[in-house]
Amino acid sequence: MLNLDETIGNLDYFLAELEQGMLDHGLALRLGTMDHVCYRAASNQEYLDLRQRLAPFGQLLIEGMIGGRPISTFKLNHPIPSAFGSIPCLELAAPKAGKQHTLGLEHGEIVVPSLKQLLSDYPWVPFNRTGLSHSAPELTLKMGAYQIKFHSQSLADTIAIEVAHGQVIPVPTDYFMH
């Protein structure tokens, strides 16, 4: 059986780049827990292949339409060790039509107690604040090809709430037939 690095790429390199980016901006590595990393597929076929190949590494928590494309979240059997703590989940995103993204490992998300406090404590950091108005507010920090997103609620908790309130939009049965 393949290991996770052989399936999605060099996690150590990706996490080292995020770590260095945080340090370069004067951010503490333990602002909060990194609750997941995200892999963006280059094509719908790659998404389908990876969704199947990731199944042995964890439990599929959910697959739903987010931002007009399917996203799957896996709770890993063996969390990823990192300088940000143990990372329990992996998000797999299908490509978004008409948008250019980093393909492969693209971002990590850190749960912090307060986005407002984060902005207050680190006023020099060039956070993208456009996500503050989303239903799940976020700050984003670009670091070359990668980014770190900051939230005040974990992805697993957000999923549990969306499931409980019937807010998950299922992937249309014919989505991958186009």
Backbone as a ProteinNet text record, in pm:
[ID]
protein_1_A
[PRIMARY]
MLNLDETIGNLDYFLAELEQGMLDHGLALRLGTMDHVCYRAASNQEYLDLRQRLAPFGQLLIEGMIGGRPISTFKLNHPIPSAFGSIPCLELAAPKAGKQHTLGLEHGEIVVPSLKQLLSDYPWVPFNRTGLSHSAPELTLKMGAYQIKFHSQSLADTIAIEVAHGQVIPVPTDYFMH
[TERTIARY]
84.3	0	88.3	49.2	121.9	108.2	206.6	189	127.6	92.6	22.5	107.8	239.9	328.1	325.8	324.3	322.8	189.8	87.2	-46.1	-69.7	-27.9	-59.2	62.3	182.6	300.7	375.9	483.2	574.9	517.3	455.5	395.3	500.2	616.7	720.8	764.8	785.4	825.5	715.8	591.8	477.5	465.9	470.9	457.3	576.1	697.1	815.2	800	742.6	717.9	616.9	510.7	412.7	477.6	557.5	626.8	719.4	798.2	889.7	813.2	703.2	620.9	565.7	522.2	472.4	586.1	702.7	816.6	861.6	861.8	900.4	809.4	683.6	589.1	583.5	669.5	672.5	556.5	496.6	383.4	431	372.6	401.8	344.3	416.6	369	252.3	238.8	131.6	21.7	-20.7	-133	-260.2	-265.8	-381.4	-350.7	-446.6	-428.7	-448.4	-356	-380.2	-472.2	-595.2	-691.7	-699.4	-649	-644	-550.4	-511.7	-441.5	-532	-515	-599.9	-516.1	-565.4	-507.1	-607.4	-564	-650.6	-616.7	-714.6	-696.2	-691	-614.4	-599.7	-717.5	-786.1	-898	-999.9	-1120.4	-1221.8	-1177.8	-1107.1	-1060	-957.7	-865.2	-769.1	-842.6	-943.5	-1022.5	-1084.3	-1148.6	-1211.9	-1108.5	-995.1	-889.5	-836.9	-808.7	-755.6	-857.9	-982	-1086.4	-1084.3	-1068.9	-1063.7	-932.7	-820.9	-690.5	-671	-744.5	-732.5	-816.9	-912.2	-1002.8	-930.5	-821.7	-755	-687.6	-665.8	-595.9	-688.2	-819.2	-909.1	-1054.8	-1137.6	-1282.5	-1329.4	-1409.3	-1467.9	-1575	-1549.9	-1647.3	-1763.9	-1730.2	-1835	-1780.7	-1870.2	-1842.2	-1962.4	-1935.1	-2043.6	-1995.8	-2091.8	-2061.7	-2031.2	-1913.4	-1872.2	-1810.1	-1862.1	-1809.1	-1821.9	-1925	-1951.9	-1875	-1802.1	-1731.5	-1729	-1710.4	-1707.6	-1582.1	-1602.4	-1492.3	-1521.2	-1419.4	-1427.7	-1335.7	-1379.3	-1296	-1279.4	-1153.8	-1120.1	-1065.1	-1114.6	-1053.9	-950.4	-824.4	-714.4	-703.2	-671.9	-648.4	-525.9	-425.7	-302.4	-278.3	-309.6	-289.4	-146.1	-133.2	-3.9	72.4	192.6	271.2	329	333.5	388	427.3	496.6	531.2	405.9	294.6	167.3	83.2	140.1	65.8	22.5	-57.2	-104.9	-223.5	-215.4	-318.6	-412.9	-539.8	-630.1	-702.9	-712.4	-797.6	-725.4	-775.4	-727.5	-849.2	-841.4	-948.2	-901.5	-988.3	-960.7	-1061	-1010.7	-1097.5	-1087.4	-1202.5	-1207.6	-1175.5	-1134.8	-1104.1	-1229	-1208.8	-1317.2	-1311.4	-1419.6	-1423.9	-1383	-1291.7	-1252.3	-1157.6	-1106.7	-1015.6	-881.9	-776.1	-641.3	-602.8	-562.3	-518.6	-388.1	-317.2	-204.5	-262.4	-203.5	-249.4	-165.1	-224.4	-155.5	-181.5	-88.3	-104.1	-106.7	-211.1	-232.8	-239.9	-309.7	-317	-336	-306.9	-337.1	-427	-510.3	-599.4	-575.1	-562.2	-535.4	-656.8	-697.6	-809.5	-751	-794	-748	-866.9	-839.8	-950.8	-1031.4	-962.7	-1030.8	-957.8	-1030.1	-970.1	-939.8	-1028.3	-1009.4	-881.4	-859.2	-738.8	-613.8	-624.1	-511.1	-469.9	-568.6	-540.5	-478.9	-528	-477.8	-334.4	-305.8	-173	-66.8	-108.1	-13.1	-54	-54.1	-103.2	-16.7	106.9	197	180.5	108.4	96	-7.3	27.6	-62.2	-172.7	-257	-368.7	-465.8	-516.5	-628.4	-753.1	-829.1	-944.8	-1078.5	-1076.8	-1204.2	-1291.1	-1231	-1307.6	-1375.4	-1351	-1415	-1566.6	-1613.8	-1759.1	-1828.7	-1754.4	-1815.9	-1894.2	-1979.8	-2056.2	-1963.3	-1850.5	-1745.1	-1625.8	-1619.2	-1516.6	-1374.7	-1288.6	-1150.1	-1058.4	-933.5	-824.2	-731.6	-670.1	-579.8	-445.8	-339.2	-204.7	-136.4	-109	-41	108.6	167.7	311.8	365.4	392.7	437.3	326.3	354.9	256.4	151.1	177.4	89.2	20.9	-70.7	-135.1	-177.9	-195.1	-252.8	-379.2	-484.9	-611.1	-633.5	-693.5	-721.3	-872	-922	-1064.7	-1078.5	-1200	-1225	-1302	-1324	-1394.3	-1329.9	-1312.8	-1248.1	-1337.4	-1273.7	-1347.5	-1441.6	-1395.1	-1480.2	-1603.7	-1587.6	-1702.6	-1796.8	-1740.4	-1822.5	-1903.8	-1839.7	-1909.4	-2022.2	-1994.8	-2097.2	-2218.2	-2193.8	-2303.6	-2381.6	-2310.1	-2377.3	-2461.5	-2409.6	-2484.7	-2609.1	-2591.1	-2703	-2813.8	-2776.7	-2876.1	-2917.8	-2877.2	-2915.7	-2862.7	-2744.1	-2688.3	-2589.3	-2563.8	-2470.5	-2539.6	-2474.6	-2528.3	-2466	-2546.3	-2489.3	-2433	-2333.7	-2276.6	-2381.4	-2422.4	-2521	-2472.3	-2563.6	-2525.9	-2459.4	-2491.3	-2432.3	-2314.3	-2265.2	-2161.1	-2037.4	-1991.8	-1867.1	-1887.8	-2008.7	-2036	-2018.1	-1990.7	-1976.5	-1840.4
-119.9	0	125.6	225	351.6	425.4	511.9	599.1	731.1	816.3	940.1	1030.1	1039.2	1120.2	1072.2	942.2	887.3	913.3	940.4	963.9	1110.9	1202.1	1344.1	1434.3	1382.2	1466.6	1478.7	1554.6	1565	1653.4	1591.1	1664.2	1737.7	1675.1	1740.2	1871.6	1871.1	1992.7	2098.9	2059.2	2150.5	2213.9	2131.9	2183.4	2270.1	2235.9	2319.3	2456.2	2459.7	2587.9	2672.4	2610.6	2684.2	2734.8	2647.8	2685.1	2805.3	2798.9	2908.9	3037.2	3025.6	3141.8	3208.2	3127.1	3181.8	3254.4	3189.7	3250.3	3378.3	3378.1	3497.1	3616.3	3589.8	3697.1	3726.6	3660.4	3685	3622.3	3519.2	3451.7	3331	3310.2	3192.2	3069	2957.7	2835.6	2771.7	2803.3	2741.8	2843.6	2919.7	3012.5	2936	2817.1	2729.7	2599.9	2511	2380.2	2388.8	2328.5	2314.5	2193.4	2216.3	2105.3	2029	2089.2	2014.4	2080.5	2000.6	2050.1	2020.2	2098	2083.5	2050.6	1954.5	1917.1	1954.9	2033.2	2072.5	1988.8	1916.2	1830.9	1915.6	1867.9	1939.5	1915.5	1802.9	1768	1688.2	1678.5	1596.8	1450.7	1403.7	1264.9	1243.7	1339.7	1328.4	1329.3	1414.1	1418.9	1281.6	1222	1091.3	983.9	985.9	888.7	904.7	1028.6	1053.2	1022.9	1053.6	1023.4	873.8	793.5	648.2	605.9	664.2	626.6	673.8	778.4	827.6	748	670.9	596.3	511.4	441.5	360.9	443.9	573	657.5	719.7	707.6	767.9	752.4	804.1	799.1	923.1	902.5	1014.9	1075.9	1197.2	1264.6	1316.7	1368.5	1429.3	1457.2	1455.2	1507.7	1594.4	1715.7	1806	1914.6	1989.4	2101.3	2224.2	2279.6	2402.1	2491.1	2610.8	2702.9	2650.2	2571.2	2526.3	2403	2337.1	2214.3	2119.8	1989.7	1892.8	1907.1	1887.3	1880.6	1763.9	1682	1569.9	1598.3	1559.8	1573.6	1437.2	1401.2	1274.5	1299	1223	1220.1	1109.8	1145.6	1052.3	949.9	826.7	722	755.9	816	855.4	1002.4	1091.7	1234.6	1264	1371.1	1412.5	1489.6	1442.3	1518.4	1643.9	1753.4	1877.4	1972.1	2078.6	2183.7	2256.1	2237.5	2300.6	2209.1	2098.1	1998.2	1887	1798.4	1683.4	1725	1700.1	1744.7	1627.8	1637.1	1522.4	1500.2	1602.7	1590.1	1632.4	1578.7	1613.8	1648.1	1762.7	1807.9	1788.2	1732.8	1711.8	1794.7	1890	1980.1	1951.5	1938.3	1929.2	2067.8	2075.8	2207.6	2294	2422.8	2518.8	2575.8	2565.8	2611.3	2757.9	2787.1	2924.7	2986.5	2910.2	2965.9	2896.2	2972.9	2916.7	2901.3	2782.9	2755.6	2678.8	2678.6	2587.9	2447.6	2361.8	2224.3	2142.5	2041.5	1961.7	2021.6	1999.8	2056.6	2208.4	2270	2412.3	2497.3	2450.4	2530.4	2443.3	2505.1	2447.5	2545.4	2494.5	2583.1	2566	2679.6	2683.6	2742.2	2676.8	2724	2809.1	2934.5	3027.3	3068.2	3108.1	3147.2	3266.1	3361.7	3482.8	3543.2	3561.2	3627	3772.9	3836.3	3976.6	3992	3899.2	3903.9	3878.8	3787	3759	3885.8	3958	4083.8	4187.2	4192.4	4288	4255	4124.7	4083.1	4092.4	4084.1	4082.8	4184.3	4313.5	4415.3	4429.1	4385	4397.3	4285.8	4182.2	4067.6	4100.1	4078.6	4114.8	4010.5	3991	3898.4	3948.3	3858.6	3891	3879.7	3987	3993.7	3974.3	3949.5	3940.1	3825.8	3723.2	3610.6	3637.8	3753.3	3784	3795.6	3825.4	3841.7	3710.6	3600.2	3470.8	3415	3317.1	3254.6	3186	3135.2	3083.3	3177.7	3284.7	3388	3330.1	3388.7	3343	3457.2	3440.4	3524.9	3434.5	3489.6	3410.8	3481.9	3403.5	3455.8	3378.3	3447.4	3384.4	3379.5	3265.9	3245.4	3180.8	3260	3203.4	3120.4	2994.1	2906.6	2856.8	2870.8	2813.7	2923.5	2880.3	2974.9	2904.7	2986.1	2938.5	3019.3	2948.3	3013.5	2999.1	3100.6	3101.5	3108.8	3021.6	3014.1	3011.1	3033.4	3021.3	2893	2808.6	2681.9	2574.8	2454.7	2348.9	2302.8	2246.7	2194	2081.6	1993.2	1883.3	1937.7	2042	2103.2	2170.2	2239.2	2302.8	2197.8	2086.3	1977.8	1921.9	1898.5	1844.3	1937.3	2066.8	2164.8	2164.5	2164.3	2163.7	2037.3	1923.1	1797.7	1804.5	1850.4	1857.8	1950.9	2055.9	2153.4	2131.3	2019.8	1989.3	2089.1	2143.3	2247.1	2193.5	2062.5	2004.7	1994.7	2047.1	2039.1	1916.2	1813.9	1693.1	1719.3	1639.1	1646.7	1587.3	1661.1	1608.2	1476.1	1381.1	1247.3	1253.9	1354.3	1364.4	1463	1511.2	1614.3	1572.8	1450	1406.9	1352.9	1360.9	1310.6	1417.6	1539.6	1650.4	1650.1
0	0	0	-73.6	-78.3	54.3	81.6	197.6	149.7	243.3	209.1	119.3	145.7	60.7	-84.2	-104.3	-240.1	-309.4	-230.8	-285.3	-318.5	-230	-251.3	-265	-249.3	-262.2	-131.9	-133.8	-22	88.8	186.2	298.1	380.9	402.3	482	417.6	286.5	216.4	226.7	198.7	204.4	343.7	448	584.4	623.5	575.7	603	537.4	416.9	348.9	427.5	478.3	559.3	688	750.3	873.5	848.7	742.3	712.3	680.4	607.9	578.1	703.1	797.4	925	997.3	1006.4	1076.2	1005.8	872.3	796.4	826.7	860.8	893	1042.6	1120.4	1264.4	1339.4	1281.1	1345.5	1425.3	1541.5	1622.7	1553.3	1557	1491.2	1566.7	1692.3	1772.5	1806.3	1705.7	1726.2	1754.5	1703.2	1718.6	1647.5	1644.5	1582.8	1432	1354.9	1211.2	1199.6	1160.7	1162.4	1031	922.1	796.8	696.3	597.8	480.3	361.1	254.9	137	14.4	-61.3	-189.2	-297	-395.6	-506.7	-628.7	-676.2	-793.8	-920.5	-1018.2	-1145.2	-1238.6	-1220.4	-1308.2	-1228.2	-1282.2	-1216.5	-1208.4	-1311.4	-1309.2	-1197.5	-1180.6	-1070.5	-937.3	-923.4	-800.6	-770.9	-871.5	-852.5	-817.7	-886.3	-857.6	-715.7	-676.8	-542.7	-434.3	-458.7	-359.2	-327.9	-431.4	-413.4	-346	-389.4	-333.4	-190.2	-148	-11.3	88.3	39.5	127.8	232.8	200.4	303.2	414.1	389.5	486.2	590.6	571.2	668.9	630.5	717.4	699.1	623.7	519.4	447.8	537.4	586.5	671.8	589.6	471	388.3	249.1	153.7	20.7	-14.1	-52.4	-87.6	-181.3	-232.6	-321.7	-236.7	-258.4	-190.1	-296	-310.7	-410.1	-552.5	-578.2	-713.9	-759.1	-666.7	-704.5	-583.8	-610.4	-501.4	-414.2	-285.6	-189.7	-96.2	-75.2	18.6	136.2	255.1	374.5	439.6	463.5	526.3	666	763.8	896.7	889.8	900.7	879.7	992.9	957.3	1057.1	1141.6	1077.6	1144.5	1113.2	1209	1184.6	1139.8	1063.4	1008.9	1116.6	1154	1252.5	1187.3	1262.7	1208.2	1319.9	1282.9	1379.1	1428.5	1358	1394.2	1482.4	1525	1599.8	1505.5	1556.5	1482	1394.4	1262.9	1168.6	1140.7	1186.4	1179.7	1047.6	962.7	843.8	715.7	604.2	471.7	386.7	320.9	232.7	89	5.8	-135.7	-214.6	-292.6	-368.2	-517.7	-581.7	-727.5	-783.6	-909	-965.6	-976.5	-961.2	-974.3	-1115.5	-1187.1	-1326.9	-1336.7	-1429.9	-1457.1	-1357.3	-1260.6	-1159.6	-1167.2	-1147.7	-1140.7	-994.4	-956.2	-819.6	-825.7	-714.2	-700.4	-703.2	-784.4	-789.7	-694.3	-636.8	-536.5	-399.6	-308.3	-174.6	-186.9	-132	-158.5	-31.9	70.8	193.4	316.9	430.3	560.8	632.3	722	798.5	947.5	1013.3	1156.6	1227.4	1335.2	1416.9	1529.9	1535	1638.7	1725.2	1849.3	1936.8	1884.7	1818.8	1772.8	1653.5	1542.6	1425.5	1456.7	1531.7	1569.7	1652.4	1745.1	1828.3	1745.1	1648	1559.1	1483.4	1430.1	1359.6	1454	1576.6	1675.1	1718	1735.2	1781.2	1672.5	1546	1433.4	1326.5	1361.8	1267	1140.8	1144.6	1029.7	926.3	961.7	871.1	761.8	635	523.8	499.1	598.9	583.6	477.3	396.4	307.7	394.7	403.9	493.6	422.9	291.6	219.3	271.7	329.3	381.6	514.3	573.8	701.9	689.8	569.3	550.8	515.4	501	468.4	586.2	559	666.8	766.9	720.3	808	790.4	870	850.5	851.6	765.9	759.4	721.4	760.3	714.5	634.3	529.7	446.1	438	446.3	430.6	319.2	208.1	94.6	122.7	83.7	102.6	-23.4	-124.4	-250.9	-311.8	-341	-404.2	-305.5	-176.1	-74.1	6.1	92	181.8	309.9	413.2	537.8	558.9	596.5	628.3	778	836.1	979.9	999.9	1084.9	1117.8	1268.6	1316.4	1460.6	1493.1	1393.5	1415.1	1327.1	1380.6	1303	1188.1	1087.4	972.7	1016	1103.2	1150.7	1223.2	1304.3	1373.9	1274.1	1174.8	1071.7	996.6	961.3	891.9	978	1106	1196.6	1203.9	1210.6	1215.6	1085	971	840.5	822.1	864.9	854.7	944	1067.2	1162.3	1114.9	1042.2	995.4	849.5	792	654.2	553.2	578.4	491.1	387.9	388.8	293.4	157.8	55.4	-81	-146.4	-176.6	-236.1	-375.8	-411.1	-545.6	-640.2	-743.7	-837.7	-898.9	-914.5	-964	-1100.9	-1180.2	-1313.9	-1320.2	-1206	-1204.3	-1284.9	-1266.2	-1329.5	-1470.6	-1523	-1657.5	-1763.4	-1724.7	-1821.8	-1883.7
[MASK]
++++++++++++++++++++++++++++++++++++++++++++++++++++++++++++++++++++++++++++++++++++++++++++++++++++++++++++++++++++++++++++++++++++++++++++++++++++++++++++++++++++++++++++++++++

